[in-house]
Amino acid sequence: MGLRKGDVIGAYSISHDVKEEYNNMAVFGWTVLMSAAFIAMLACARIGAVHSVVFGGFAAHNLALRIDDAQPKLLICADAGMRAGKVLPYKPLVDAACDEARYAPPKVLIVHRGLDQELNLKPNRDVEYAPLRARHQGAEVPVAWLESNEPSYILYTSGTTGKPKGVQRDVGGHAVALALSMRTVFDVGPGQTMFSTSDVGWAVGHSYNVYGPLLVGATSLLYEGLPIHPDPGIWWQLCEQYQVRTMFSSPTAIRVLKKYATAWLKKYDLPAFRWLFLAGEPLDEPTSHWINDGLGKPVIDNYWQTETGWPVLALLPGMDLKPVKFGSPGLPNLGYKLRVINDASGIDAEPGEKGILTIVPPLPPGCLTTIWHDDSRFLSSYFEHFKDLLYNTLDWAVRDEEGYTFILGRTDDVINVAGHRLGTREIEEAAASHSGVAEAAAIGVQDALKGQVPVLFVTLKQSLDEASSRHETTQQIQQKVVEMLGAIARPARTYLVHSLPKTRSGKLLRRLLTALAENADPGDLSTLDDPAAVDEISKALARGPD
């Protein structure tokens, strides 16, 4: 297809994510099976092309935004996927995204899964994978050797502006960091097996499904599907069958399993199983004890970001395991120099004092090198909040006397839904696309299963009195969010109100909404333009969602 070193390839991949409703995307577009996405990523690496895998749960509009930002030469997708036996058409979403995008790819490579979906190839654009594969079967493609600082891939993450940030990863530093962390953080080496339950569309999927295990000569076990299908013991059955040493998953996945009998955890013999790592969101104590007692294996937390590409805080069981402190991901990982900064004073916080977690530059190998085609946003997003050009993680943290760090939550307006980051601004813009919406405010509230869920407050252009009309309007607004952002962004609750709390300067107070929604102290209300808005929000919460 005329691809060469430096070209961007996109793929909407269809490997199912355990935490939510859909899948992801590799290169630039949508592949299908996790193994197909895996192969597409490695093929890009071999020829020196830049890939961008996009989570398949995103709607066409979200995919179009990423297409326009990356401007790929090729998009790889599947015609359809499956979840719990239900066929999910993907090709129509890809077609819609390409129609919307200003920089639609000239070619779309389609993997046909044979799920009784009519393919509907677009002339002069779409290419079916199977005949192309048969034509080139057995061909030896030479490796394109790259300078270590050249880009390897782009991975999009939500920001507060509504425009996704394309995290750019390099080639050499990323390989160094992953090879080191496979040994020191995850204690996996040649001939051993690692099982990461992440979708390949997320940072964990890139680092520890695809590249990390292969770099150290280990086996990577891939599983596409739910942790409870065909039964709640499927993960542990696979761990027994393939002699898994290290498993990497999320607290949400374990909370899903927690609904079922512990007998499923004890059904299989796991002599090779050594560690269970959980990350991506806060790990609650009951869930930690449940899985630890059920498996009888160590459960270890760790903390990192899409931007860092590998753990920032860890306990290094492969080198010198430090004592576990519940609630803390551990101590600074190799290569990271961390500071917790008091937001008001700008100086280092005392032990036990809340502050913002920062990384002292230079960032270690493996971290993002810039934002794709936007160096100024790279600087403004991460390095302009404090003096000394400290990297701002945008996470609140507390450090104890022994140096253990405890992550308290985000400082910005990003919602963490089962490990998936959603910008409040994205949800608000999607809701406001409904013709009847005057203004919308989205927040994240605590949820026992997913960590956080989106909650939406909406003012309408015209008042509605009948309950049926309110409910119908709410459903239409929620559907707008799903159409533009995907099912993962669907608000768990939507409230129709007459006004939203703002400062006298017109700034929307999302943190006040969050406090009211979680029955917490709303704090000082003296800056409010209209204190009556608080009473209205309180009454709406007491009444229940519309």
C-alpha positions in Angstrom: 0.0 0.0 0.0 3.0 2.2 -0.3 3.6 2.6 3.4 7.0 3.7 4.5 9.0 4.8 7.6 7.4 7.6 9.5 3.8 7.1 8.0 1.0 7.0 10.5 -1.3 3.9 10.5 -4.5 3.9 12.5 -6.6 1.0 13.6 -9.9 0.7 15.4 -9.3 -2.6 17.2 -11.9 -5.0 18.4 -10.3 -6.7 21.3 -12.8 -6.5 24.2 -12.0 -4.5 27.2 -12.9 -6.1 30.6 -14.0 -2.9 32.2 -16.5 -1.5 29.7 -18.6 -2.2 26.7 -16.4 -2.3 23.7 -12.8 -2.6 22.5 -9.9 -0.6 20.9 -8.0 0.4 17.8 -4.5 -0.2 16.5 -2.5 1.8 13.9 -5.3 4.0 12.9 -8.6 2.5 12.5 -10.3 -0.6 13.9 -8.9 -4.1 13.8 -10.8 -6.9 15.4 -9.3 -9.7 17.3 -6.7 -8.7 19.9 -4.2 -10.9 18.1 -4.9 -9.0 14.8 -4.3 -5.7 16.6 -1.1 -7.2 18.2 0.2 -8.2 14.7 -0.7 -4.9 13.1 1.2 -3.0 15.8 4.3 -5.2 15.4 4.1 -4.9 11.6 4.2 -1.1 12.0 7.2 -1.3 14.2 9.0 -3.5 11.7 8.6 -1.1 8.8 9.1 2.0 11.0 5.5 3.3 10.6 3.9 5.2 13.5 0.8 3.5 14.9 -2.1 4.8 16.9 -4.5 2.3 18.6 -7.9 3.7 19.5 -10.3 2.2 21.9 -13.1 0.7 19.9 -15.8 1.8 22.4 -15.5 5.3 21.1 -18.1 6.6 18.7 -17.5 7.8 15.2 -17.1 11.5 16.2 -14.4 10.6 18.7 -12.6 8.5 16.1 -12.9 11.4 13.5 -11.2 13.7 16.0 -8.2 11.4 16.3 -8.1 10.8 12.6 -7.8 14.5 12.0 -5.1 14.9 14.6 -3.0 12.0 13.4 -3.8 12.2 9.7 -3.1 8.5 9.0 -2.1 7.0 5.6 -4.0 3.8 6.5 -6.7 2.8 8.8 -7.1 -0.8 9.9 -10.5 -2.0 11.1 -12.7 -5.0 11.6 -16.1 -5.2 10.0 -17.7 -6.3 13.3 -16.9 -7.6 16.8 -18.7 -9.6 19.4 -19.5 -9.1 23.1 -21.3 -11.7 25.2 -22.6 -13.3 22.0 -23.9 -10.0 20.5 -22.6 -8.8 17.2 -21.3 -5.2 17.2 -21.0 -3.6 13.8 -17.8 -1.5 13.4 -17.5 -0.8 9.7 -20.5 1.7 9.7 -18.8 3.6 12.5 -15.5 3.7 10.6 -17.4 4.9 7.5 -19.1 7.6 9.5 -15.8 8.8 11.0 -14.2 8.9 7.7 -17.1 10.9 6.3 -16.8 13.4 9.1 -13.0 13.7 9.2 -11.2 16.4 7.2 -8.2 14.2 6.7 -9.8 10.8 6.1 -7.2 8.1 5.3 -6.9 7.2 1.6 -7.0 3.5 2.3 -9.0 1.4 4.9 -7.9 -2.2 5.4 -10.7 -4.4 6.7 -10.5 -7.7 8.6 -13.7 -9.6 7.8 -14.7 -11.8 10.8 -17.5 -13.7 9.0 -20.1 -12.5 11.6 -22.9 -12.3 8.9 -22.2 -8.7 8.4 -22.5 -7.3 4.9 -19.1 -5.8 4.1 -20.1 -2.9 1.8 -16.6 -2.0 0.5 -16.1 1.6 -0.5 -14.6 1.6 -4.1 -11.0 2.9 -4.4 -10.7 3.1 -0.6 -11.5 -0.2 1.2 -9.2 -3.2 0.9 -10.1 -6.6 2.3 -7.4 -8.2 4.4 -7.8 -11.9 3.5 -7.0 -11.7 -0.3 -4.1 -9.3 0.4 -2.7 -11.7 3.0 -2.9 -14.6 0.7 -1.1 -12.7 -2.0 1.9 -11.8 0.3 2.0 -15.0 2.4 5.5 -15.8 3.3 7.1 -12.6 2.1 10.1 -11.4 4.1 9.9 -7.7 4.9 13.2 -6.1 6.0 13.4 -4.3 9.3 13.5 -0.5 9.1 16.1 0.6 11.7 15.2 3.8 13.5 17.1 6.4 15.5 16.2 6.0 19.2 14.3 9.3 19.5 12.1 8.7 16.5 8.4 8.2 17.2 7.1 4.7 17.8 3.4 5.3 18.4 0.7 7.8 19.4 -1.7 7.0 22.2 -4.6 9.5 22.7 -5.7 10.5 26.2 -8.4 12.8 27.3 -7.7 16.4 28.3 -9.7 19.2 29.8 -10.1 21.1 26.6 -12.2 18.5 24.8 -9.5 17.9 22.2 -7.6 14.6 22.8 -3.9 14.7 23.5 -1.8 12.5 21.3 0.9 11.2 23.6 4.0 10.5 21.4 6.3 7.7 22.5 9.9 7.2 21.2 11.5 4.0 20.1 14.7 3.5 22.1 13.7 4.9 25.5 10.4 3.0 25.5 12.2 -0.3 24.8 14.8 0.4 27.6 12.1 1.3 30.2 10.0 -1.8 29.3 12.9 -4.2 29.4 13.9 -2.9 32.8 10.5 -2.9 34.3 9.6 -6.4 33.1 12.4 -7.7 35.4 12.4 -5.2 38.3 8.7 -4.3 38.6 6.9 -7.4 37.3 9.5 -10.1 37.9 9.2 -11.7 34.5 12.1 -13.0 32.4 12.8 -15.3 29.4 10.6 -18.3 29.1 8.1 -17.1 31.7 4.5 -16.0 31.0 2.8 -12.7 31.7 -1.0 -12.3 31.5 -2.2 -8.7 31.2 -6.0 -8.4 30.9 -5.8 -4.9 29.4 -7.2 -4.1 26.0 -4.4 -3.3 23.5 -5.9 0.2 23.0 -4.7 1.3 26.4 -1.3 2.2 27.7 -1.0 -1.1 29.7 -1.9 -3.0 26.5 0.9 -1.4 24.6 3.5 -1.7 27.3 2.7 -5.1 28.9 0.5 -7.0 26.4 2.6 -6.3 23.3 6.1 -4.9 23.7 7.3 -5.6 27.3 7.1 -9.4 27.4 8.5 -9.8 23.9 11.5 -7.6 24.7 12.6 -9.9 27.5 11.8 -13.2 25.7 8.7 -13.9 27.7 5.3 -15.1 26.6 2.3 -12.7 26.5 -1.0 -14.4 27.1 -3.9 -12.6 25.4 -7.6 -13.0 26.3 -10.4 -11.3 24.5 -13.6 -11.3 26.5 -15.2 -10.9 29.8 -13.7 -12.2 33.1 -16.9 -14.0 33.8 -17.5 -15.7 30.5 -17.9 -18.6 30.0 -17.7 -18.6 33.8 -16.0 -16.6 36.6 -13.1 -19.0 36.7 -11.9 -18.5 33.1 -8.9 -16.3 34.0 -7.6 -18.7 36.6 -8.1 -21.6 34.2 -5.9 -19.9 31.7 -3.3 -19.1 34.4 -3.2 -22.8 35.2 -3.1 -23.9 31.6 -0.3 -21.6 30.5 1.6 -21.5 33.8 1.2 -17.7 34.2 3.8 -16.2 36.6 2.6 -12.6 36.7 -0.9 -11.2 36.1 -1.7 -7.5 35.6 -5.3 -6.3 35.8 -7.5 -3.6 37.3 -9.4 -3.1 40.6 -12.7 -2.9 38.6 -12.2 -6.3 37.0 -11.6 -7.8 40.5 -14.7 -6.1 41.8 -16.7 -7.7 39.0 -15.3 -11.1 40.0 -16.1 -10.3 43.7 -19.8 -10.8 42.9 -19.2 -14.5 42.5 -18.2 -17.3 44.9 -14.5 -17.5 46.0 -14.6 -21.1 45.0 -13.8 -20.0 41.5 -10.5 -18.6 42.7 -9.5 -21.9 44.3 -10.7 -24.2 41.6 -7.4 -24.3 39.7 -3.9 -25.2 40.6 -1.5 -22.2 40.2 2.0 -23.3 41.3 3.7 -21.0 38.8 1.5 -18.0 39.7 3.6 -15.5 41.7 2.2 -12.0 41.5 -1.1 -10.2 40.9 -0.6 -6.5 40.0 -3.5 -4.1 40.0 -3.4 -0.5 38.6 -5.3 2.2 36.7 -7.5 3.3 39.5 -7.7 3.3 43.3 -7.7 -0.1 44.9 -10.2 -0.3 47.9 -9.3 -2.4 50.9 -12.2 -4.9 50.9 -11.4 -5.8 47.2 -7.7 -6.1 48.0 -8.4 -8.5 50.9 -10.9 -10.5 49.0 -8.6 -11.3 46.1 -5.6 -11.8 48.3 -7.3 -14.2 50.6 -9.1 -16.0 47.7 -5.9 -16.6 45.6 -3.4 -16.7 48.4 -1.0 -14.7 46.3 0.6 -11.3 46.8 -1.5 -8.4 45.4 0.7 -5.4 44.5 -0.4 -1.9 43.5 1.5 0.4 41.2 0.9 3.9 39.7 1.5 5.3 36.3 -0.1 7.2 33.5 -0.6 7.0 29.7 2.0 9.7 29.5 4.7 7.9 31.5 4.2 4.5 29.7 5.5 2.5 32.7 5.2 2.7 36.5 6.1 5.8 38.4 5.5 4.3 41.8 6.2 0.6 42.4 7.6 -1.9 45.0 10.1 -3.7 42.7 9.5 -7.4 43.6 11.9 -8.4 40.9 14.8 -6.6 42.5 14.2 -5.8 46.2 10.5 -6.0 47.3 9.6 -3.4 49.8 6.8 -3.9 52.4 3.3 -3.3 51.1 1.4 -0.4 52.6 -2.3 -0.6 51.7 -3.5 2.4 49.8 0.0 3.2 48.5 1.4 2.2 45.1 4.8 2.3 46.7 8.0 4.3 46.3 9.5 6.2 43.3 10.5 3.7 40.6 14.0 3.6 39.1 14.7 6.7 37.0 12.0 8.9 38.7 12.7 11.7 41.0 9.4 12.8 42.6 8.3 15.8 44.6 4.9 16.5 46.3 4.3 20.3 45.9 1.9 22.4 48.1 -0.4 23.9 45.5 -0.8 27.2 47.4 2.9 27.9 48.4 4.6 26.1 45.6 7.1 24.5 48.0 7.5 20.8 49.0 4.7 19.5 51.1 5.5 18.1 54.5 5.0 14.4 55.2 1.3 13.8 55.6 0.4 17.1 53.8 -1.7 17.0 50.6 0.0 18.3 47.5 0.4 17.7 43.7 2.7 14.9 42.6 5.4 16.1 40.2 8.3 14.6 38.4 11.7 16.4 38.4 13.0 16.6 34.8 14.4 15.2 32.8 11.7 12.5 32.5 13.2 9.0 32.5 13.2 6.8 29.4 9.8 5.5 28.3 7.8 8.7 29.1 6.2 10.8 26.4 8.5 13.0 24.3 5.9 15.5 23.3 2.2 15.8 22.2 1.9 14.8 18.6 2.4 17.8 16.4 1.8 20.2 19.4 5.0 20.9 21.3 3.4 24.0 22.9 0.5 22.0 24.3 3.1 19.5 25.7 4.7 22.4 27.7 1.5 24.1 28.8 -0.2 20.9 29.8 2.6 19.4 31.9 5.4 21.9 32.6 4.1 25.4 33.2 2.3 25.0 36.5 5.4 25.2 38.8 8.9 26.8 38.6 11.8 24.5 37.8 9.7 23.1 34.9 8.4 20.3 37.1 6.2 17.8 35.3 2.7 18.0 36.7 1.0 14.6 37.0 -2.3 16.4 37.8 -2.8 14.1 40.7 -3.2 15.0 44.3 -0.9 12.9 46.6 0.4 12.5 50.2 3.8 11.2 51.1 4.5 9.6 54.5 7.7 9.7 56.6 9.1 6.6 54.9 8.6 8.1 51.4 5.5 6.0 50.4 3.1 8.0 48.2 -0.6 7.8 48.4 -2.6 9.0 45.3 -5.8 11.0 46.3 -7.3 11.8 42.9 -7.2 14.2 39.9 -6.6 17.9 40.2 -8.1 18.6 36.8 -11.6 17.9 35.3 -10.9 14.3 34.1 -13.1 11.4 35.2 -11.6 8.0 35.7 -14.3 5.4 34.8 -12.9 1.9 35.5 -9.5 3.1 34.5 -10.7 5.0 31.4 -10.1 8.7 31.3 -13.0 10.9 30.1 -12.8 14.7 29.9 -15.7 16.5 31.5 -15.6 19.0 28.7 -16.0 16.3 26.1 -19.2 15.0 27.8 -20.5 18.6 28.2 -20.0 19.4 24.6 -21.7 16.2 23.5 -24.7 16.9 25.7 -24.9 20.5 24.5 -25.2 19.2 20.9 -28.8 18.4 21.8 -30.9 21.3 20.4 -32.8 21.7 23.7 -29.8 22.0 26.0 -28.7 25.5 27.1 -25.8 24.4 29.3 -24.3 21.2 30.7 -22.0 20.3 33.6 -20.4 16.9 33.9 -18.7 15.6 37.0 -17.3 12.3 38.2 -18.8 10.8 41.4 -17.6 7.8 43.4 -18.9 4.4 42.3 -18.4 1.1 44.2 -17.7 -0.9 41.0 -16.1 1.5 38.5 -14.4 3.9 40.8 -16.1 6.9 39.2 -19.1 7.4 36.9 -20.1 10.5 34.9 -23.1 12.5 36.3 -24.6 15.2 34.2 -26.5 18.4 35.2 -28.3 20.2 32.4 -30.2 23.4 32.0 -32.7 23.6 29.1 -33.7 26.4 26.7 -37.3 25.7 27.5 -38.8 24.5 30.8 -40.4 21.1 31.0 -43.0 20.3 33.6 -44.3 16.8 32.8 -42.2 14.0 34.2 -42.6 12.0 30.9 -41.2 14.9 28.9 -38.3 15.3 31.3 -37.5 11.6 31.1 -37.7 11.6 27.3 -35.4 14.7 27.0 -32.9 13.1 29.4 -32.8 9.9 27.3 -32.2 12.0 24.2 -29.4 13.9 25.8 -27.7 10.7 27.0 -28.1 9.2 23.6 -26.3 12.3 22.2 -23.4 11.6 24.5 -23.3 7.9 23.4 -23.4 8.9 19.7 -20.5 11.3 20.0 -18.3 9.6 22.6 -19.4 6.0 22.9 -21.2 3.9 25.5 -18.4 4.3 28.0 -19.2 8.0 28.4 -23.0 7.5 29.1 -23.9 9.5 32.2 -25.0 7.2 35.0 -27.4 9.9 36.1 -28.8 13.1 34.5 -30.5 15.9 36.3 -32.5 18.7 34.7 -32.0 22.0 36.7 -32.8 25.7 36.2 -29.3 27.0 37.0 -25.7 25.8 37.6 -23.4 27.0 40.4 -20.9 29.6 39.1 -18.5 32.2 40.5 -19.2 35.9 39.9 -16.8 35.7 37.0 -18.8 33.0 35.4 -16.6 29.9 36.2 -18.6 26.7 36.6 -17.9 25.1 40.0 -17.8 21.4 39.1 -16.1 20.7 42.5 -19.1 22.1 44.3 -21.4 19.8 42.2 -19.2 16.9 43.1 -19.3 17.7 46.8 -23.1 18.0 46.8 -23.5 14.7 44.8 -21.3 12.8 47.2 -22.9 14.4 50.4 -19.6 16.1 51.3 -19.1 19.6 52.7 -19.4 22.1 49.8 -17.0 24.5 51.5 -17.0 28.3 51.2 -19.9 29.5 49.1 -19.0 33.2 49.3 -17.7 33.2 45.7 -21.0 32.0 44.3 -22.9 34.3 41.9 -26.2 32.9 43.0 -26.2 30.9 46.3 -29.8 29.7 45.5 -28.2 27.4 42.8 -26.9 25.2 45.6 -30.4 24.7 47.0 -31.7 23.8 43.6 -28.9 21.2 43.0 -29.6 19.7 46.5 -33.3 19.4 45.7 -32.6 17.8 42.3 -30.3 15.2 44.0 -32.9 14.5 46.6 -35.6 14.1 44.0 -33.5 11.7 41.9 -32.3 11.7 38.3 -34.8 12.7 35.5 
